[in-house]
Amino acid sequence: MSRRRVTLADVAQASGVSSTTASLVLSGRGAELRISEGVQQRVRETSEALGYRPNIVSIGLRKGSSRTLGFVSDTVATSQLAGDMIKGALAAAREHGFMLFIGETEGDTKVERKLLDAMLDRQVDGIILASMFTRRRRLPSGLDHVPAVLLNALPQGSHVTIPTVVPDEHAAGREAARLLLDHGHRTIHLIGAGPGPDDVTPGTVAGRERLAGILEVLHEAGLEPASAHVCADWLPSYGFDAARDIIAAGGAAGAGGAAGGAGTAIISFNDRLAFGAYQALHEAGLTVPDDMSIVSFDDHPLADWLRPGLTTFAIPHHDLGRRAVELLLEGIAAPAGAADQAPAAVHRLPMPLRERDSVRTVRATADGVGTAAGVPAG
């Protein structure tokens, strides 16, 4: 059975004081306005006994703030990988005294519209629009009337109208290629994209930016990918097929083999593709990293459980969520009109390297082919 909400008038009546007096006591201004301590104590005890809760939203709106933020995502909230974005956002909101309302659309634009309208109707102070996978997306209407931040997504077109937070995929691609070059590898295969800058899985921002960084570093070293395998999806089965093709073409003949053996390496465009590549190499009687070094992206929870552990660049989910809230709060605190004067920016957060045992140091032979130096990287 539902219960009627206890009001300030109920507290005042039960305490034998006016609503104004009860309000002053419960807002902490009783002593300031010389209300006797006995009356204050009676009002507080009555309030506690009745279970009175002040209407924080109404109080906040009178002060120009509801102390609430909206967080609308596609599948972030139910994703094992990206759930840390929620945790980071929640932590930052809590530290600043804000509540976070979370809604999930499962990619349905009609559901997204209803969630945004419901949050705007409830006078949230700002909205974060988040995506599980980094992608370009249309900005829904209504975000120009409230501070907003785009999380793990980029707006369609070249014009950025609201602050945007994404992983620095381009820098991670450069670092992945540089890591292999620094450990002596010159024969590098790509699984997931390439060899041209536009050879990526359709719709993947991460793939395009990672590939751009990789190709820049290879070209700076005077190299091209030894082979490249665009995949319809970044799942283990596609990584398995691509690695098997590399093996069949002689790109991983084993230590001392004619195709360069331990001098070859793979850059996998995500960890799931790398899982499939591990399996293909194992079935061919080859080992990581002795016969093939592998570096990847994402830092999937299973990357640390592979044997050997997979060296990979982590998506900083927690930091992304935290930074989105911080940018949103900056927008909320900005003077009226300031957002219109300062251009919106794309904030790219570093992807930290999780260095494990899947990359081996090699040395170049006289013909430029790498051979094992006997030293695991890291």
C-alpha positions as CSV (number, residue, x, y, z in Angstrom):
1,M,0.0,0.0,0.0
2,S,1.4,3.4,-1.0
3,R,2.0,6.1,1.7
4,R,1.5,9.8,1.3
5,R,4.7,11.8,1.3
6,V,5.3,13.7,4.6
7,T,5.3,17.4,3.9
8,L,6.8,20.4,5.7
9,A,3.3,21.4,6.7
10,D,2.9,18.0,8.5
11,V,6.1,18.6,10.4
12,A,5.1,22.1,11.4
13,Q,1.6,21.0,12.6
14,A,3.0,18.1,14.6
15,S,5.6,20.4,16.2
16,G,3.2,23.1,17.0
17,V,5.0,25.8,15.0
18,S,4.5,27.6,11.7
19,S,5.7,26.2,8.4
20,T,8.1,29.1,8.1
21,T,9.6,28.2,11.5
22,A,9.9,24.6,10.6
23,S,11.6,25.5,7.3
24,L,14.1,27.7,9.0
25,V,15.0,25.1,11.6
26,L,15.4,22.3,9.0
27,S,17.5,24.5,6.7
28,G,19.9,25.2,9.6
29,R,18.9,28.8,10.1
30,G,17.1,28.5,13.4
31,A,19.9,29.8,15.6
32,E,20.7,32.6,13.2
33,L,17.1,33.9,13.5
34,R,17.0,33.3,17.3
35,I,14.6,30.4,17.4
36,S,14.9,28.8,20.8
37,E,16.9,25.6,21.1
38,G,13.9,23.8,22.6
39,V,11.8,24.6,19.6
40,Q,14.6,23.6,17.2
41,Q,15.1,20.3,19.0
42,R,11.3,19.6,18.9
43,V,11.1,20.3,15.1
44,R,14.1,18.1,14.4
45,E,12.8,15.2,16.4
46,T,9.4,15.5,14.9
47,S,10.9,15.6,11.4
48,E,12.9,12.4,12.1
49,A,10.0,10.6,13.6
50,L,7.7,11.4,10.7
51,G,10.3,10.4,8.1
52,Y,10.2,13.9,6.5
53,R,12.5,14.3,3.5
54,P,13.0,17.7,1.9
55,N,12.2,18.0,-1.8
56,I,15.8,18.4,-3.0
57,V,14.7,18.9,-6.6
58,S,12.4,21.8,-5.7
59,I,15.1,23.4,-3.5
60,G,17.7,23.0,-6.3
61,L,15.4,24.5,-8.9
62,R,14.9,27.5,-6.7
63,K,18.6,27.9,-6.7
64,G,18.9,27.3,-10.4
65,S,20.2,23.7,-10.2
66,S,18.7,20.2,-9.8
67,R,22.1,18.7,-8.9
68,T,21.4,15.9,-11.4
69,L,23.0,14.8,-14.6
70,G,21.6,12.6,-17.4
71,F,23.7,9.8,-18.9
72,V,22.2,8.2,-22.0
73,S,24.0,5.3,-23.7
74,D,23.5,2.7,-26.3
75,T,24.8,-0.4,-24.6
76,V,27.4,0.9,-22.2
77,A,25.5,0.1,-19.0
78,T,25.2,-3.6,-19.8
79,S,28.6,-4.0,-21.4
80,Q,31.3,-5.9,-19.5
81,L,34.0,-3.9,-21.3
82,A,32.6,-0.4,-21.1
83,G,30.9,-0.6,-17.7
84,D,33.9,1.2,-16.2
85,M,32.8,4.4,-18.1
86,I,29.7,4.3,-15.9
87,K,31.8,3.8,-12.8
88,G,34.1,6.7,-13.7
89,A,31.1,9.0,-14.4
90,L,29.4,8.0,-11.2
91,A,32.5,8.6,-9.1
92,A,33.1,12.1,-10.5
93,A,29.4,13.0,-10.1
94,R,29.3,11.8,-6.5
95,E,32.5,13.7,-5.7
96,H,30.8,16.9,-6.9
97,G,27.5,16.3,-5.1
98,F,25.5,15.3,-8.2
99,M,23.2,12.4,-8.9
100,L,23.6,10.5,-12.2
101,F,20.4,9.3,-14.0
102,I,21.3,6.5,-16.4
103,G,19.3,5.3,-19.4
104,E,20.1,2.8,-22.1
105,T,18.7,2.8,-25.7
106,E,20.1,-0.4,-27.2
107,G,20.6,1.7,-30.3
108,D,16.9,2.6,-30.8
109,T,16.6,6.3,-31.7
110,K,13.0,6.4,-30.5
111,V,14.0,5.1,-27.1
112,E,16.8,7.6,-27.1
113,R,14.4,10.5,-27.8
114,K,12.1,9.4,-25.0
115,L,15.0,9.2,-22.5
116,L,16.4,12.6,-23.4
117,D,12.9,14.2,-23.2
118,A,12.3,12.5,-19.8
119,M,15.6,13.8,-18.5
120,L,15.1,17.3,-19.8
121,D,11.6,17.3,-18.4
122,R,13.1,16.5,-15.0
123,Q,15.4,19.6,-15.3
124,V,18.8,17.7,-15.3
125,D,21.6,20.2,-15.3
126,G,23.4,18.5,-18.2
127,I,23.5,15.4,-20.4
128,I,26.2,12.9,-21.4
129,L,25.5,11.0,-24.6
130,A,27.6,7.9,-24.6
131,S,28.5,5.0,-27.0
132,M,29.9,1.6,-26.4
133,F,32.1,1.7,-29.5
134,T,33.8,4.8,-30.8
135,R,31.7,5.9,-33.8
136,R,30.4,9.0,-35.6
137,R,26.8,9.8,-34.8
138,R,24.1,12.4,-35.3
139,L,23.4,14.7,-32.4
140,P,19.7,14.6,-31.3
141,S,17.8,17.8,-30.9
142,G,17.5,19.4,-27.5
143,L,21.2,19.2,-26.6
144,D,21.6,22.9,-27.6
145,H,19.4,23.9,-24.7
146,V,21.4,22.3,-21.9
147,P,25.1,21.7,-21.3
148,A,26.1,18.4,-23.0
149,V,29.1,16.1,-23.7
150,L,29.6,13.4,-26.2
151,L,31.4,10.4,-24.8
152,N,33.2,7.8,-26.8
153,A,31.7,9.1,-30.1
154,L,32.3,11.8,-32.6
155,P,29.7,14.0,-34.2
156,Q,28.9,13.5,-37.9
157,G,30.7,15.9,-40.1
158,S,33.7,18.0,-39.3
159,H,32.0,20.6,-37.1
160,V,32.3,19.8,-33.3
161,T,29.4,21.6,-31.5
162,I,29.7,20.1,-28.0
163,P,32.7,18.8,-26.0
164,T,33.7,15.3,-27.0
165,V,35.7,12.7,-25.1
166,V,37.3,9.7,-27.0
167,P,40.4,7.4,-26.6
168,D,43.4,8.6,-28.5
169,E,43.3,5.8,-31.0
170,H,45.7,7.5,-33.5
171,A,48.4,7.8,-30.8
172,A,47.9,4.2,-29.7
173,G,48.3,3.0,-33.4
174,R,51.6,4.9,-33.6
175,E,52.8,3.5,-30.3
176,A,51.9,-0.1,-31.4
177,A,53.9,0.2,-34.6
178,R,56.8,1.9,-32.8
179,L,56.8,-0.8,-30.1
180,L,57.4,-3.5,-32.7
181,L,60.0,-1.5,-34.6
182,D,61.9,-0.7,-31.4
183,H,62.1,-4.5,-30.8
184,G,63.6,-5.2,-34.2
185,H,60.5,-6.2,-36.2
186,R,60.4,-5.2,-39.8
187,T,58.0,-7.8,-41.2
188,I,54.6,-6.7,-39.7
189,H,51.2,-8.0,-40.7
190,L,47.9,-6.3,-39.9
191,I,44.8,-8.1,-38.9
192,G,41.6,-6.0,-39.0
193,A,42.5,-3.3,-41.5
194,G,44.9,-2.0,-44.2
195,P,47.0,-1.8,-46.2
196,G,45.5,1.5,-47.5
197,P,44.2,4.2,-45.2
198,D,40.6,3.6,-46.2
199,D,40.8,-0.2,-45.9
200,V,38.8,-0.5,-42.7
201,T,35.7,-2.2,-41.4
202,P,32.8,0.2,-42.3
203,G,31.7,2.5,-39.5
204,T,34.7,1.9,-37.3
205,V,36.3,5.2,-36.1
206,A,38.8,3.3,-33.9
207,G,39.9,1.2,-36.9
208,R,40.5,4.2,-39.1
209,E,42.4,6.1,-36.5
210,R,44.5,3.1,-35.3
211,L,45.4,2.4,-38.9
212,A,46.4,5.9,-39.7
213,G,48.8,5.9,-36.7
214,I,50.3,2.5,-37.7
215,L,50.9,3.5,-41.3
216,E,52.5,6.8,-40.4
217,V,55.1,5.1,-38.3
218,L,55.7,2.3,-40.8
219,H,56.1,4.8,-43.6
220,E,58.5,6.9,-41.5
221,A,60.6,3.8,-41.2
222,G,60.4,3.2,-45.0
223,L,58.1,0.1,-44.5
224,E,54.8,-1.2,-45.7
225,P,52.6,-3.8,-44.0
226,A,53.8,-7.3,-45.0
227,S,50.2,-8.2,-45.4
228,A,46.8,-6.7,-44.3
229,H,43.5,-8.4,-43.7
230,V,40.3,-6.4,-43.5
231,C,37.7,-8.2,-41.4
232,A,33.9,-8.0,-41.7
233,D,33.8,-8.0,-37.9
234,W,36.4,-7.9,-35.1
235,L,35.6,-11.4,-33.7
236,P,38.0,-14.3,-32.9
237,S,36.9,-16.3,-35.9
238,Y,38.0,-13.6,-38.3
239,G,41.3,-13.3,-36.5
240,F,41.7,-17.1,-36.8
241,D,41.1,-17.0,-40.5
242,A,43.5,-14.1,-41.1
243,A,46.3,-15.6,-39.1
244,R,45.8,-18.9,-41.0
245,D,46.2,-17.0,-44.3
246,I,49.4,-15.4,-43.0
247,I,50.8,-18.8,-42.1
248,A,49.7,-20.4,-45.4
249,A,51.5,-17.6,-47.3
250,G,54.7,-18.3,-45.4
251,G,54.5,-15.3,-43.2
252,A,55.2,-17.3,-40.0
253,A,57.3,-20.3,-40.9
254,G,58.8,-20.7,-37.4
255,A,62.2,-19.9,-36.0
256,G,64.8,-20.4,-38.7
257,G,62.2,-20.9,-41.4
258,A,62.5,-19.4,-44.9
259,A,59.9,-16.8,-44.3
260,G,61.6,-15.0,-41.5
261,G,60.3,-16.9,-38.6
262,A,60.6,-15.0,-35.3
263,G,61.3,-11.8,-37.2
264,T,57.6,-11.5,-38.1
265,A,54.9,-9.8,-36.0
266,I,51.2,-9.0,-36.1
267,I,49.3,-5.9,-35.1
268,S,45.8,-7.0,-34.3
269,F,43.1,-4.3,-34.3
270,N,41.5,-5.6,-31.2
271,D,42.0,-8.4,-28.6
272,R,39.2,-10.6,-29.9
273,L,41.0,-10.8,-33.3
274,A,44.2,-11.6,-31.4
275,F,42.5,-14.4,-29.5
276,G,41.7,-16.1,-32.9
277,A,45.3,-15.5,-34.2
278,Y,46.7,-17.2,-31.1
279,Q,44.5,-20.3,-31.8
280,A,45.6,-20.4,-35.5
281,L,49.2,-20.2,-34.6
282,H,48.8,-22.9,-31.9
283,E,47.1,-25.3,-34.3
284,A,49.9,-24.7,-36.8
285,G,52.5,-25.7,-34.2
286,L,53.8,-22.2,-33.8
287,T,54.2,-20.2,-30.7
288,V,53.7,-16.6,-29.5
289,P,56.1,-14.8,-29.3
290,D,58.9,-17.2,-30.6
291,D,57.4,-17.6,-34.0
292,M,55.1,-14.5,-34.1
293,S,54.9,-11.5,-31.9
294,I,51.5,-9.9,-31.4
295,V,50.4,-6.5,-30.2
296,S,46.8,-5.5,-29.9
297,F,44.2,-3.0,-28.6
298,D,41.4,-2.8,-25.9
299,D,42.8,-4.8,-23.0
300,H,40.0,-7.3,-22.8
301,P,39.8,-9.1,-19.4
302,L,41.0,-12.3,-21.1
303,A,44.1,-10.7,-22.5
304,D,45.9,-11.2,-19.2
305,W,44.7,-14.9,-19.1
306,L,46.2,-15.9,-22.4
307,R,49.5,-17.8,-22.3
308,P,51.6,-15.9,-23.0
309,G,49.7,-12.7,-21.9
310,L,48.7,-10.4,-24.7
311,T,50.5,-7.0,-25.0
312,T,47.7,-4.5,-25.7
313,F,46.7,-0.9,-25.4
314,A,43.9,-0.4,-23.0
315,I,40.8,1.7,-23.6
316,P,40.7,4.0,-20.5
317,H,37.0,3.5,-19.8
318,H,37.0,4.8,-16.3
319,D,39.0,7.9,-17.2
320,L,36.7,8.6,-20.2
321,G,33.6,8.5,-17.9
322,R,35.2,10.7,-15.3
323,R,36.5,13.2,-17.9
324,A,33.0,13.5,-19.5
325,V,31.5,14.5,-16.1
326,E,34.2,17.0,-15.4
327,L,33.7,18.6,-18.8
328,L,30.0,18.7,-18.3
329,L,30.3,20.3,-14.9
330,E,32.7,22.9,-16.4
331,G,30.0,23.7,-18.9
332,I,27.3,23.9,-16.2
333,A,29.5,26.3,-14.1
334,A,30.4,28.5,-17.1
335,P,28.8,32.0,-17.3
336,A,25.8,32.3,-19.6
337,G,26.9,32.7,-23.2
338,A,30.5,31.4,-22.5
339,A,29.8,28.1,-24.3
340,D,28.8,30.0,-27.4
341,Q,32.1,32.0,-27.4
342,A,34.5,29.1,-26.8
343,P,34.8,26.5,-29.5
344,A,34.0,22.9,-28.6
345,A,36.9,20.5,-28.6
346,V,37.6,16.8,-29.0
347,H,39.4,15.6,-25.9
348,R,41.6,12.5,-26.6
349,L,42.7,10.5,-23.6
350,P,45.8,8.3,-23.8
351,M,45.5,4.5,-24.1
352,P,47.9,3.0,-21.6
353,L,50.1,0.1,-22.7
354,R,49.6,-3.2,-20.9
355,E,52.9,-4.8,-21.7
356,R,52.9,-8.6,-21.2
357,D,54.8,-11.4,-23.0
358,S,53.5,-11.5,-26.6
359,V,56.2,-9.4,-28.1
360,R,59.8,-10.7,-28.6
361,T,62.9,-8.7,-29.3
362,V,64.6,-9.7,-32.6
363,R,67.7,-8.7,-34.4
364,A,68.1,-8.1,-38.2
365,T,70.3,-10.4,-40.3
366,A,72.3,-9.4,-43.3
367,D,69.3,-9.8,-45.6
368,G,67.2,-7.6,-43.4
369,V,65.1,-10.5,-42.1
370,G,64.6,-10.6,-38.3
371,T,65.7,-13.5,-36.2
372,A,65.1,-14.2,-32.5
373,A,67.4,-12.5,-30.1
374,G,66.2,-14.7,-27.3
375,V,64.9,-11.8,-25.2
376,P,61.1,-11.4,-24.6
377,A,60.1,-7.7,-24.8
378,G,59.5,-6.1,-21.4
